[in-house]
Amino acid sequence: MVSIPRGVHSYQTLRNRWVLSVFLFGGFGALVGYIVASSVLIASFCFLIGQVIAFADHVRLRKATDLWMEEMLSDLHIDIDDFEGRITPALVLEQWKSHIKKERTNPLMTRGNDERGFTSGITESDLDAARNSRPAEEREEYQGLEESLTVAQQVKAEADKRYAEHAQQRWEEAERNDPDLIEAGVKRLGDLIGTDFFEKNHDPNAVSKLMERQSSSEDN
C-alpha cells in the first residue's frame, strides 16, 4: 500500500518546523556560546550557526517533498504548478490512489465499443468524418511527449541507465565465470550454438525436471 514516506511534509508543516528549528538551534547555540565564552559576540555567532543549520534542514526536507510529489504527479500527467500553491502530500496521494482505482475498474474495451480500437484493412482518408478509428498521435496521453523531462523523469531515466550498465556488467562477469562456457572454450552464451555443447548435454527429461522443481518450491 502506497503511503507518504518519512521526511515528506506539507509546506505549512515545513514552515512551522523551520520557525521552531530557528528558535531551538539558534537559542541553544547562543546559550552554549554565552556559557562557554561569556561573550555576546560568540553567542551571536552561535545563534547564526543555528539558523544556518535550521535553514539547511528546511531546504533538504522541501526538496525531498517536491521530488516525491512531482514523481507521483508525473504518473498522472499533472503539472505541480496546476495546484497553484494549494498542493499537499496528502492531496497528491489521494489523486494518485483515485487514478489507480480508476485504471483498475476501467473495463476492457473491444473493437465493438472502442472507436480507437484496431481496424485492420481500413484505408479511409484521415479527413473522412465518418471513419471511427483515430490515429494514435491524436490521443490525449501522447500529447506533450516532445517536451523536456521533468525532474522525476530525469531521475528515473538516470536510474534506468545506471541499472542497465550494472546489469550488463553482471551479465559479462557471469559469462566470464560460467563453467559451461569455459569448458566449451567460448566467451559468450550465444557462441554455444556453434559448438556441440547442446548435443553432448542433451537431456530429454529437462522440462519435466524443471516442472517438478517449480512444483516442489511452490509447495514449500
C-alpha positions in Angstrom: 0.0 0.0 0.0 1.4 3.4 -1.1 1.8 5.9 1.7 3.5 9.2 2.4 7.2 8.4 3.1 9.1 9.7 6.1 10.6 13.2 5.5 7.8 14.3 3.3 5.6 17.0 4.8 3.1 19.7 3.7 4.6 23.2 3.0 2.8 24.6 6.1 4.3 21.9 8.3 7.7 22.6 6.8 7.4 26.3 7.6 6.3 25.6 11.1 9.2 23.2 11.5 11.6 25.8 10.2 10.5 28.5 12.6 10.7 26.1 15.5 14.2 24.9 14.4 15.4 28.6 14.2 14.4 29.2 17.8 15.7 25.8 19.0 19.0 25.7 17.2 19.7 29.4 17.4 18.7 29.7 21.0 20.6 26.6 22.0 23.7 27.7 20.1 23.5 31.2 21.6 23.1 29.8 25.1 26.0 27.4 24.8 28.2 30.1 23.2 27.5 32.6 26.0 28.0 30.0 28.8 31.3 28.8 27.3 32.8 32.1 26.3 30.7 34.7 28.3 30.7 36.8 25.2 27.8 38.3 23.4 29.7 38.2 20.1 30.3 34.5 20.4 26.7 33.9 21.4 25.5 35.9 18.3 27.8 33.8 16.1 26.5 30.6 17.6 22.9 31.8 17.1 23.7 32.5 13.4 25.1 28.9 13.0 21.9 27.5 14.5 19.9 29.5 11.9 22.1 28.1 9.1 21.5 24.5 10.3 17.8 25.1 10.6 17.7 26.6 7.0 19.7 23.7 5.6 17.3 21.2 7.2 14.3 23.1 5.8 15.8 23.1 2.2 16.6 19.3 2.5 13.0 18.4 3.5 11.5 20.8 1.0 13.5 19.3 -1.8 12.5 15.8 -0.8 8.9 16.8 -0.6 8.9 18.5 -4.0 10.7 15.5 -5.6 8.2 12.9 -4.2 5.1 15.0 -5.2 6.4 15.6 -8.7 7.3 12.0 -9.2 3.8 10.9 -8.1 2.1 13.6 -10.3 4.2 12.6 -13.3 2.4 9.3 -13.4 -0.9 11.2 -13.6 0.4 13.6 -16.3 -0.4 16.5 -13.9 1.9 19.5 -13.5 2.7 20.5 -9.9 2.0 24.2 -10.9 -1.6 23.4 -11.7 -2.4 23.3 -8.0 -1.5 27.0 -7.6 0.3 26.5 -4.2 -2.6 24.5 -2.7 -0.8 21.2 -3.0 -0.1 18.9 -0.1 1.4 15.4 0.0 -2.0 14.1 1.3 -3.8 15.6 -1.7 -1.2 14.1 -4.1 -1.6 10.7 -2.6 -5.4 11.0 -2.8 -5.2 11.9 -6.5 -2.8 9.1 -7.2 -5.0 6.5 -5.4 -8.0 7.8 -7.3 -6.2 7.4 -10.6 -5.0 3.9 -9.8 -8.5 2.8 -8.7 -10.0 4.2 -11.9 -7.5 2.3 -14.0 -8.3 -1.0 -12.2 -12.0 -0.6 -12.6 -11.9 0.5 -16.2 -13.4 -2.3 -18.3 -11.5 -3.8 -21.2 -12.7 -2.2 -24.5 -13.2 -4.2 -27.7 -13.5 -3.0 -31.2 -17.2 -3.0 -31.0 -17.3 -0.4 -28.2 -14.0 1.4 -28.6 -13.7 3.8 -31.6 -9.9 3.8 -31.0 -9.6 0.0 -31.5 -7.8 -1.9 -34.2 -9.2 -1.6 -37.7 -7.2 -3.9 -39.9 -7.7 -3.2 -43.6 -9.4 0.2 -43.2 -8.0 2.6 -45.8 -10.2 5.6 -45.4 -8.7 9.1 -45.6 -7.7 10.8 -42.3 -10.0 13.6 -43.3 -13.1 11.3 -43.6 -15.5 12.4 -40.9 -17.3 9.1 -41.0 -14.3 6.9 -40.0 -14.3 5.5 -36.5 -10.7 4.9 -35.9 -8.4 7.7 -34.6 -4.7 8.0 -35.3 -2.5 7.4 -32.2 -1.0 10.8 -32.4 -4.4 12.4 -31.7 -4.9 10.6 -28.3 -4.5 12.7 -25.2 -2.0 10.5 -23.5 0.5 11.1 -26.3 0.4 14.9 -26.0 3.4 16.7 -24.6 5.9 13.8 -25.2 8.2 16.1 -27.0 8.6 18.4 -24.0 11.5 18.4 -21.7 11.7 15.7 -19.0 10.5 16.6 -15.5 12.8 16.2 -12.5 11.2 12.9 -11.6 11.5 11.6 -15.2 15.2 12.7 -15.3 15.9 10.9 -12.1 14.1 7.7 -13.3 16.0 7.9 -16.7 19.3 8.2 -14.9 18.4 5.3 -12.6 17.4 3.1 -15.5 20.7 3.9 -17.3 22.7 3.0 -14.3 20.7 -0.2 -13.7 21.3 -1.2 -17.4 25.0 -0.6 -17.0 25.2 -2.6 -13.8 23.1 -5.4 -15.3 25.4 -5.5 -18.4 28.5 -5.7 -16.1 26.9 -8.5 -14.0 26.0 -10.4 -17.2 29.5 -10.1 -18.6 31.0 -11.2 -15.3 28.6 -14.2 -15.2 29.7 -15.2 -18.7 33.4 -15.0 -17.8 32.8 -17.3 -14.8 30.4 -19.7 -16.4 31.9 -23.2 -16.2 30.0 -24.4 -19.3 31.3 -21.5 -21.4 34.8 -22.1 -20.1 34.6 -25.8 -20.9 33.3 -25.1 -24.4 36.1 -22.6 -25.0 33.8 -19.7 -25.9 33.3 -16.3 -24.3 29.6 -15.6 -24.9 26.5 -17.7 -24.2 25.3 -17.3 -27.8 28.5 -18.8 -29.1 27.5 -22.1 -27.7 25.1 -22.6 -30.6 28.1 -23.0 -32.9 29.5 -25.8 -30.8 28.4 -29.3 -29.9 27.6 -28.4 -26.3 23.8 -28.9 -26.6 24.2 -32.3 -28.3 26.6 -33.5 -25.6 24.4 -32.3 -22.8 21.0 -33.1 -24.2 18.5 -34.2 -21.5 15.1 -35.4 -22.8 13.7 -35.1 -19.3 14.8 -31.5 -18.7 11.3 -30.0 -19.0 9.8 -32.5 -16.5 12.6 -31.9 -14.0 12.1 -28.2 -14.2 8.4 -28.5 -13.6 9.0 -30.8 -10.6 11.4 -28.3 -9.1 8.9 -25.5 -9.5 6.1 -27.6 -8.1 8.2 -28.5 -5.0 9.2 -24.9 -4.5 5.6 -23.7 -4.6 4.6 -26.4 -2.1 7.2 -25.3 0.3 
